[in-house]
């Protein structure tokens, strides 16, 4: 992405195979542009740091979703 390659028009099969990924016939990006824009910023970080940050973002999103589902404004009780 940092080299100006569009994930929506470039066949990613050869690149994925060279990196050891099995993409099972999905050759083009299927993610929305907002995901690609957010993900592109992670490419500037070292791999381990980007991975840890991505997992922290996922954990924070899951915590927010649980609070919205079970929080005080919800009809669900915490025992449920």
C-alpha positions in Angstrom: 0.0 0.0 0.0 2.9 2.4 0.7 4.2 1.7 -2.8 1.1 3.1 -4.5 -0.5 -0.3 -5.3 -4.3 -0.3 -5.2 -5.6 -3.4 -3.3 -8.8 -3.1 -5.3 -7.3 -3.5 -8.8 -4.1 -5.4 -8.2 -4.1 -9.3 -8.1 -2.6 -10.2 -4.7 -2.3 -13.9 -5.3 1.4 -14.0 -6.1 2.3 -11.6 -3.3 0.3 -13.7 -0.8 1.9 -16.9 -1.9 5.4 -15.4 -1.6 4.6 -14.3 1.9 3.2 -17.8 2.8 -0.5 -16.9 3.0 -3.3 -19.0 1.7 -5.9 -16.5 0.4 -8.2 -19.2 -1.1 -9.0 -17.5 -4.3 -9.7 -14.0 -3.0 -7.4 -12.1 -5.3 -8.6 -8.5 -4.7 -9.2 -6.6 -1.5 -12.8 -6.9 -0.1 -12.4 -4.4 2.8 -14.0 -1.0 2.8 -11.8 2.0 2.0 -11.9 3.2 5.7 -10.4 -0.1 6.9 -7.6 0.2 4.3 -6.9 3.8 5.4 -6.7 2.8 9.0 -4.7 -0.3 8.3 -2.3 1.6 6.1 -1.1 3.7 9.1 -0.1 0.4 10.8 2.3 -0.4 8.0 4.6 2.4 9.2 5.2 0.6 12.5 7.4 -2.4 13.2 5.5 -5.7 12.7 5.3 -6.7 16.4 4.2 -3.3 17.5 1.6 -3.1 14.7 0.2 -6.5 15.7 0.0 -5.6 19.4 -1.7 -2.3 18.6 -4.2 -4.0 16.2 -5.1 -6.6 18.9 -5.5 -3.8 21.5 -7.9 -2.0 19.1 -9.8 -5.2 18.7 -10.0 -5.7 22.4 -11.2 -2.1 23.0 -13.9 -2.5 20.3 -15.1 -5.7 21.9 -15.2 -4.1 25.4 -17.2 -1.2 24.0 -19.6 -3.6 22.3 -20.1 -5.5 25.6 -20.7 -2.3 27.5 -23.3 -1.3 25.0 -25.0 -4.7 25.1 -24.9 -5.2 28.9 -24.5 -1.6 30.1 -27.0 0.3 32.3 -29.0 1.5 29.3 -29.6 -2.0 28.1 -32.6 -4.1 29.0 -30.3 -7.1 29.7 -29.2 -7.9 33.2 -25.5 -8.7 33.9 -26.6 -12.2 35.2 -27.9 -13.0 31.7 
